[in-house]
């Protein structure tokens, strides 16, 4: 009887420990990562000023809650954290937008791609090539460039850029299409 009681207590302890380790989850669902957003972000609501929304050297924190990544990310409710600088952000200005053409492989949640090689300066999947925006290089150091699943979304604010969402991590970066 004592052995069964001890065994039951051990299982309860392990279960309680696992429950405590689940972090920022509700209903068994992770709050960041593992879920594909239904759509990309809405255009940022910014003032009508002509000045850049944020200086390129200014640091912004993206960890909006304990345990969230220090990178632009998407909550499980579809809220895009970090996509708020607006159209005048100098970090994403291009003199020649779409100079390599537009990505025609499929945009949004119905098109999940698997990275097959490269790195931030040039990565690819299914014969399509992209590069990460210089301003976002610090946000993709933990991406697996040969296996992560990604989804490409249109960027409603920055002409010539797409948003590349990493399904595993729940983070995203601005990317430029380089062609096929």
N, C-alpha and C positions, 0 to 999 in steps of 0.2 A: 504494500500500500504506500509506504514512504517513497519507494523508488518511482512509482507512478506519479505521485504528487511532485516529486523533484523534477521528473521529466516534463510534466505539465508546466511547472514554473519556468523551466529553461526555455521551452517553446514560447511561452508568453513573453519572456524577457527579450528573446530574439525578435519576436514580432513587434514589440514596443520600440526596440532599437531601430528596426527597419522603418517603422512609421515615423519616428523622429528624424531620420536621415533623409526623408523625401523632400525637404526644403520647401520652397515656395510653390507648392502644388495645391490644387483644389480638386476634389473629386477624383484623385488619382491621375490627374492630367498635369503635365509639366507646364509651367507658365511661360517658359522661353525654350524654344527648340522642339523638334519632333513633330511639329504641326505645320502644314503648308498654309500660308495666308490665302484667303479667298480672292484677294485683289491687292494691288499695290497701294502705296500711300496716296492720300488726297493731296492736291496742291497745297503748299504751305501758305498759311495766312501771314503775310508780312506787310509792313508799312510800305507806303508808296515812295519811300526815299530811293534815290539813285545810288546811294553809298552801298558798298558791299555789306551784306548782312553780318558777316563775321570775318575778322582778319584771319588770313591763312595760318598765322603762327599762334593764334589763340587756342588754348586747350579747353575742350568741353568734356564734361563727365557724362557718361551714358548709363552708368550703373544706377538706375533710378530706384532700385530696391535692393536690400541685402541679397547676395547670391546671384544677382543679374550681371551679365557681361559688361565689361568696360569697353563696349563697342556698340555701334548702332545695331538694334535688334528689334524683333517683333514679338509682342505678347500673344498668348494663345487666343485672346479676344480680337486679334487683328490690328491692334494699335502699333503703329510704326514709331519706335523711339529713335530720335536723332535725325529725322528727316523734316527739319523745320527751318532751314536757313533761307529758303526762298530762291527765286530766280536770279537775284543779283549776287549770289555767292561766288566770289572771284576764284575760289578753289576749283570750281567746276565749269569755268568759262572755257569755251573752245572757239578758236578763230575759224575753224573749218569743221563744223559738226557734220557727222555722217560721212566723213571723207572716205571711209572704206565701205560705204553702203549701209543698209539697215539689216538687222538680224531678221531672218525669215523662218527660223526653225520652230517657232512656237513660243508664245508669251503666256505667262500666268500659270495658275495652279494645275491646269490640265496637262502641263508639259514639264515633267520632272526629268532632269538630265543627270548623268553621272560623269563627274570629272575623270579624265583619263590620262592627264599628264600636264607637265609644265610647272608654273609657279605664278606669283602675282603679276610679273611683267608680261607673261604670255602663257595662257592656259587654254585648253581645248576640250571639246567633247563633240562627238558625231561630225567631225570635220569643220566645226565652227571655232574660230579663234577670238579671244578676248584679252584685255589687259585691265588691271585694277587701276583706278585713279590714284595718282601720286599722294593725294591728301588722305587716302584710305588705306595705304599700305600697312599701317600699324594695327589695323583691325582684322587682318586675315592671317596672322602668324600661326594660328592653330588649325587652319584648314588643311584637309588631306587632299592634295591636288591630284592624286591618282585614284580617289575612290568616293569622295563626298558627293552626296546628291544635292543638286542646286535647282533653283527655279529662277528664270529671268522675268523681270517686270519692267514695264515702261517707267521712266522717271518723269513725272509730270512737271517738274520744275527746271531741270537742267538739260537743255537741248544737246543732243549728241551722246548722252549717257543712258545706260540702263542700270537697274538695280539687280544685283545677283544675290539671292537669298540662299544661305546654307541651311538645309533642312535639319541636319544633325545638331548644329549649334544654335540655330535661331537668330544668327547674325546676318548682316548684309553689308555689301560694299557697292560703290559706284563702279561700273565697268564700261569700257569702250569696245565696241565690236570691231575686230580687225579683218574680218572677211573669212573666206573658206579656203 
